[in-house]
Amino acid sequence: MARIWADVERNFRLLNELLGEIGMSIEQIMQGYPESDLYLRLLGLRGEWTEQDSRTLEERVKGTRHHRNHRDVRTYIGDLLLGWVVQDAVTILLRKAGYECYPAGADAARQLLTGHQVTEEPDLWLRTPTGEIWWLDVLTDYPMKGGALSYWLEKRRCDLRDNKFKRLMEKRQEEGAQVGLIGVSVGAKKYFGLALTNDLMEELENPPKRNRRIQRIKTHWPYGGKPAISLNLRLLGVQFYPFHEFPKGLPFATEQTKDKEG
């Protein structure tokens, strides 16, 4: 998560490098967004950013202080836009691979939301060629302050908001759908996929004394002190793949990947 505008600028550059490997760019993906001119000006891709633009954004995202985690409005929105771009790049690649896939969150229309409009709905809805339904959250990871390319690869753990995890598991219980995560490490140019299963929920509620694959963090300062779920990627056996191989290795892609490789 970008904390200052300089982080957004760095992440913008790294994400464009990653997308370039698959023949895409941030500007290309954002062209189809409502108010794309405003968004492109914010990221420095088109024209000059003005005071009127700043006032417009302040009005559009009223009541989001709780979600901003001490970030200024421009940094918050810049980070949000890059997250949308990653979700949409993933969606494009999944469709090319033969999956039916759509953005599903409250911001699926790629319009800025006020605080009361923000929800914890999963990012993507997907149906496999065999008819299996998946709800997915797309996570992104950028280089750490200390220089490591990936927090996930360095620490072998991945964190997500407690409410996001809870909503995914509710989808599993309410609809009988499969749920999971797609994590894109932008700095390392790698990704992983992980199915979230009932046994993980049981382990969260009744944690073992050792070798915890999942645990709740009551106060997670990177999320502004909000609770989070921490996943031990080593104990979960998560494998990372080069981004240009996407969607190889995703939990719903196993059979398809085997067919392609065979």
HELIX and SHEET records of a PDB file:
HELIX    1   1 TRP A    5  GLY A   20  1                                  16    
HELIX    2   2 ILE A   26  MET A   30  1                                   5    
HELIX    3   3 SER A   36  LEU A   42  1                                   7    
HELIX    4   4 GLU A   51  ARG A   60  1                                  10    
HELIX    5   5 ARG A   65  ARG A   68  1                                   4    
HELIX    6   6 VAL A   73  LYS A   96  1                                  24    
HELIX    7   7 GLY A  115  GLN A  117  5                                   3    
HELIX    8   8 TYR A  151  LYS A  155  1                                   5    
HELIX    9   9 ASP A  162  GLU A  175  1                                  14    
HELIX   10  10 ASN A  198  GLU A  205  1                                   8    
HELIX   11  11 TRP A  221  TYR A  223  5                                   3    
HELIX   12  12 PHE A  243  GLU A  245  5                                   3    
HELIX   13  13 THR A  254  GLU A  261  1                                   8    
SHEET    1   A 6 GLU A 100  PRO A 103  0                                        
SHEET    2   A 6 LEU A 124  ARG A 127 -1                                        
SHEET    3   A 6 ILE A 133  ASP A 141 -1                                        
SHEET    4   A 6 GLN A 178  SER A 185  1                                        
SHEET    5   A 6 LYS A 190  ALA A 195 -1                                        
SHEET    6   A 6 TYR A 241  PRO A 242 -1                                        
SHEET    1   B 3 ARG A 157  ARG A 161  0                                        
SHEET    2   B 3 LYS A 226  ASN A 232 -1                                        
SHEET    3   B 3 ILE A 214  HIS A 220 -1                                        
END                                                                             
